[in-house]
Amino acid sequence: MLFTELTKKAIDICLEAHKGQRDKGNLPYALHPFHLADQMKTEAETCTALLHDVKEDAPWAYDKYVAGKFPTEVIEALQLLTHDKDTDYLEYVERLSGNRLAARVKLADLRHNSTPGRKTPFTDRDRKRLQKYLKAQAILTGGEYDLEEMTLSLRYEIPPLAAAEKENAVENAGLTIVNEPDGSVRRYEVTLPDAQRVQEFQEYFPLLSFLEKSGYSAAYAASLLCK
């Protein structure tokens, strides 16, 4: 986690606002925003992750400690992340998707809320909730969801290596990353131009090796996988 004077302030507020609160798995609720904050890279992202549920779950703490006391970009993101119960959930996600900061935190939020084992036992109502979260992730990532497989597919084009290195590689290869609801990878699928079938991989390094041997930029693929 990034530690600055502002993020330390957000940590204190997060702990105070969620004191005594438990999540659906009966764990201390503050563990959730801390998990999100640990994935963030900037001060604004970290503060937003730590405070993303304060206005909704502890409005008194938001009014007393947050409003007007953090940078404008953080406040704007927090307002977008607060779900008005009168607004359809997917409309709410669509609205915040245009704000980079809010969208990044919301995607991490959805993935953590979809982590297996956080709530037991798992019911039909929970499955419907995960399906809703998967649709929301598709809005934020531009991916395609499969409610039967419970996966989110993200598609990319992988450019060929320099022509001097691989003259026969002239068209982009297709790479599909098939993710679980929590963001972990179920499989990778590669489609080469003129290929008769899709190549599937379960592991990261065999995928990169295959792309490089086929004349495509493994470095570019690696940059996508490390986002």
N, C-alpha and C positions, 0 to 999 in steps of 0.2 A: 504494500500500500504506500502511496505517496504521502509523506508527512511534511506539512507546512503549517504555519500558524493558522491559516484558514481551515485546512483539513482537520487539524487538531480541535478547533472550535466546533466543526461539524461532528466530529466523533463524540464530543461531550454532549452535544444537543441530541444526537441519535440515541445515546444511552439513556439520557433523561426522558426523552419523549416515549421510548418504548419500554421503560422500566415496568417490569411485572407482566408484560405482554408475552403471550406464547403463540407459536405458529400452529398450523394444522397438524403438524407432527408432534406437538406439545414440547417443542424446543424454544429456548429464549428467542423472541422475535428479532432482537438486534443482530443475531448471527446472520440473518438474511441480508440486510443492507451492508454489513461488513464483508460478506462474501462478494457482493457486487462491486464494492469499492476496491477490493483487492485486484479486480480485473481491469480497472481504469488506469489511464496513462497520464492524464493532466489534472491539475488542481480543480478545475471546474467540473470535470467528469467525476472525480472522487467525491467532491462535496455533494454533487447532485445525487450520486448513488447512495451516499450515507443518509441523505435527507428526503429521498424520493417518496417515502410513505408518511412523512410527518404531518403534512397538511391534512391528509385523509384520515389518519389514525389518531393523531393528537393535535387537533387544530389549535388548542391553547398554547402548545409549545411552538407551533409555527408562528402564531401571532406575536408571541413574546420574544422569541430568540432568532427567528429566521427572516421574517418580512422586513425588507429594507436594510438588512445587515449583511447581505451577500451580494456579489456582483450581479448585474442585471441579467447576464446570460444564464446564470444559475437560477435566479428567481423565475425567469420566463420558462425554463425547462421544467421546474418544479410545478408551475401552474398547469402546464400541458400534461404532466404526468399524473396529476390528481384527477381521478375519474369521477365525474358527476354521474350519480346513479341513474339520473333521468336520460342520460345519453347512451345509446347503443354501444356496446363494448368495442365492436370493430370500427364503428364510426370514430370513437375516441382514439383508437390506435391510428387510424388513417389521418386524423387531425394532427397528432404529434409527430407523425412520420416525416414531416417536412422540416423538423427541427433536429439537426444533427446530434446535438447533445442529448435531448430527450429520447431520440430514437436509439442511440447507443445504450443508454441505461435501460430503456424498456426491453430491448432485446436480451440483455443479460438477465433482467428480471424474469422474463418469460422462461428462459432456459433453466434458471434455478428453480422456478416454481414447477417445472416439469421433470425435475430430477427424481428418478425412481427411489422409493424408500423413504422420502421425506414425510410422507403421510401413509400410515397403515391403519386398518386394512384399506385396500384400493377398491372403490365401488364404481358402479355404472355412472354415477353422478361425477365422479372424479375423471372418468374417461371422457365424458362430454366436455368437462372443463379443459382437459388436455387438448381435445380437438379444437376448441375455441382458441387456445393458446397457439396451436400450430397454424391456424388461419392467420392469427395476428403476426406470427413470425414471417409468414409469406408476404404480408403487407410491408413489413420493415426491410425485408431482404430482396424482394422481387423474385423469390423462389416459388416453387410449386409444391403444394402439400398433397399427401396421399393419406386419407383418413382410414383406409383399410390397413395399410402397412404402418401407419402412424409415423411417417417420415416427411422430411422437407428436403427437396432437391434443389441444389444451386448449380446453375450451368454456366460454364466459362469456355472461352476459346483460347487455345494455347498456340502461340505463333511458332513457326518453324525456326530452326537455328539459321544463322547467316548463310546465305546462298553459297558462299565460298566453302562452307563446311559441309553442307548437305544440299547439293543441287537438286536432289529428287524431292525435297520437302518444300512444296510450294503452297499448300493450303493449310489453314488452321486445323488443329485437332480439336475435338470436343471433349471437355472434361465435365462430368457431372459428379458432384459430391452429395451423397445421400446421407442426410443427418438424422439422428434420433431427435425427439422433442427437446432433449436437454442440450443439444448442440454437439454431442459426440458423433463421430463418423461411423455409420454402419458399413458403407462400402464406397469405393471410387469406381466410376465407369468411364472408360475412354473409348471414343469413336474416332478412328483415323479415316481420312478421305479414302474412298474406294474400298474400305474394309467391309467384309461380309458379316461381321458380328461385333458386338460390343465386348471389349476386354474389361473384366471385373477384377478389382484388387481389394484386399482387406487391409493391407498395410501400406504405409506411406512410402517407404524406400523402394520397394519393388515397382510401385507406380512411377516414381521419378526415373528409375533406371530404364523402364520400358519406354518412356517418353524420349529420353535422351538417345537411346539406341534406335528409335524410330525417326529421329531427326527433328525433335521438337524441344522447345526450351524448358528443361527441367527447372531451371532457376526461376522462370516466370511462374510455373506451377507451384513451386515451393513458396513463393511470395504470397500466393493466394491462400495456401493452406496454413500459413502462419498468421493470418489476419486475426 
